[in-house]
Amino acid sequence: MDGFTKEQAPDCGVCRFKSSCFSSKLDSVAQKSWNNIRLARKFRDEEEIYCEAQVPQGIYTVCKGRAKIFSTDAKGQQMITSIRHPGETFGQIALFSEQEHFCDARAMGDTVLSFVDTKNLGTFLDKHSGAYKLFLHKIATEMRSLHKKLNDTAYKPARSKVARALINAISYKSKGTTTPAIHGLKRTEIAEITGLALETVVRTLAELEKRHVIKREVKSIKILDHAALSKIADPHLKK
């Protein structure tokens, strides 16, 4: 694929997102084979990765930054289906279905993606058939997540949708800290993730800040009370 080279591929051995990556679950022989066929490329903010109706050319893994998967209606309004974080693989559903991509994908901020093309992936799976189970698990997990998002969109109130979007966007570095943070997530993107009007998102964020659940800063949102935000995201979740 254009722009992807072996020279740009990051060293998986020192990657802090390794435990979240597909390749970490392979056996040592398969890991070596995977690294041999893996290419990589840097993307600028909002640069296109692939577009709707494009024939899949392989699968992608986020090494750095993020990628958003979204669709656009006839009026030009976007709906973000998912945001892929470091260590996450995407593109496999369209590839294995042997259909065109049904969404667009773009980089969010400066992003580095690994890429394995269709031919090399097929050869890899023929040699390491155990990897099929990993891909089946990833696809099944993704389908469950999409189903849950549809339920949330249909039944949850606006503030629960915004709270869940914020929790899902917490940066890798700040997870588990006393003040988790979200970086580079725009209000328009929260609206696209949740399916809410921008005005509703703005009003909900202001409400959460007034209640000291979050604190909005110039380029980030700090979560001051993660437990309260989780309760808002899933009000009926048992402790």
Secondary structure, DSSP 8 states (H G I E B T S, - for coil): -TT-BSTT---GGG-TTGGGSGGGGS-HHHHHHHHHH-EEEEE-TT-EEE-TT----EEEEEEEEEEEEEEE-TTS-EEEEEEE-TT-EESHHHHHHTS--SSEEEEEEEEEEEEEEHHHHHHHHHH-TTHHHHHHHHHHHHHHHHHHHHHHHHHS-HHHHHHHHHHHT--GGGTTSSS-EEES--HHHHHHHHT--HHHHHHHHHHHHHTTSEEE-SSEEEES-HHHHHHHHSTT---
